[in-house]
Amino acid sequence: MTIGKNGQGDGAPEQLRPARMQIETTVLMSRHGESHPTELVDISATGALLRRPLGWSGETGQSWVLDMIFGHDLHIHLEAVVARISDHHIGFSYSRIPEDKQVPLWNLLGGYADILEYWKNG
């Protein structure tokens, strides 16, 4: 794996995470009959960051189904767990990627699938 350096000097400890590819597209998040259209902010090999829909009141640890549309011919449908919540975003960690969606996801990510980046929590 390649490691890309993107550190900042605010004193918080640096950690490594899978690189995030910034890409905007439509996402439908659904759970137990509840659904919310929203937008993808970025995506990585292990999760996705979505804009928090108005009126959404989920919790960390909840499982959701994410349907992401890329262009005219790529639809990625997977299961993910809420890992982080902020006023404007929801961070998801993939919990189940169907076998037929794994290769299309890795192809979408391209080189991002094999890169780690530095980040600071806080």
N, C-alpha and C positions, 0 to 999 in steps of 0.2 A: 504494500500500500504506500501511496505517496502522502506526504504530510505538507499541507499548505500553511504558512504562518500568517496570521491576521490578528496579532495581539494588540492590546491597548494598555496604557499604563495607569490604571486606576486602582491597583493594589489587590484586586480580586484574584484568586487563584485561577490559572488557566487550566482548561480541560480539553480533551479531544472529543470530537463528535463527527459523525458522517457529514460530509460537505452537503450544503443545501443549494439546490438549484432554484433560483428565483424565476418563477413562471406563473402567470396569472391565467386561470381558466375557471369555468363553472364547476361547482361541486354540489351534489345533493347529498346531504347527510340525513340518515334516517335511523330510527330506533323505536320499536314497539308501536308502530302506527303514527309516530310523530316524524315529521320531516321538515327540513329547512334548506332552502337554496342559499348558497353562499359562494365565496371565491377562494381559490387556492392562492396563498401568498408565496410559499416555497415548498419544496419536496426533497426528500433525501431517501437513502436506501432503507431507512428504518422508520420514517414517519413523515408527517405533513403538517404544515401550519396553515390554518384557515382563518379567514376573517370571521369574527364572532357575529352571528346573525342577531338582529334586533329581536328581543323577546326570548332568546334562548336562555334556559336556566338549568343546564346540565351540571354535572359534577365530575371531578377527577375520579378516574377508575371506571366510568361508564363505557360500555361497548357501543359503538356506532358502526353503521355501514356507510362507506363513502363511495359515491359514484362520481368519477372524474372524467370529463370529456376533453380530449386533446385533438383539435382539428376536426376533420370530417370522418376519420377512420380509426381513432383510438379511444376506446372506452375502458377505463380501469375501474373495476368494482372490487372492493376489499373491505375487510373488517379491521377496525382500529379502536384503541382505547384512549380516552382522554387522559393526557399526561400533564398538561399545564393549561391554566385558564388565566387570561388577563382581561382587562376592560374591552380590548379590541380584537383579541385573537384567541384561538383554541389550538393547542398543540396536541397532535395525535401520534401515538406509537402503533405501528401495524401489529395486529394480533393474528391475522390470517390473510394471506394472499393466495387466492386460488391458483392452482398450478398453471392454468392456461393464461394467467395474467402476469406471472413472474417474469418471463422473457420480455414481454412488451414494456413492463415497468423498467427493467434494467436497460433496455434499448433506449427508452426515453431519457433515463438518467445519464446514459453514455459514460464519460469519464468520471462524473460525479459519484458513481456507484463505488468507486475504488479510492476515493480521496477522503482523508480526515482533515478537519480544520480545527484551529484553536478557537475557543470561545470562553467567555467569562460569565459565570452564573452570578447575577446580581448587579 
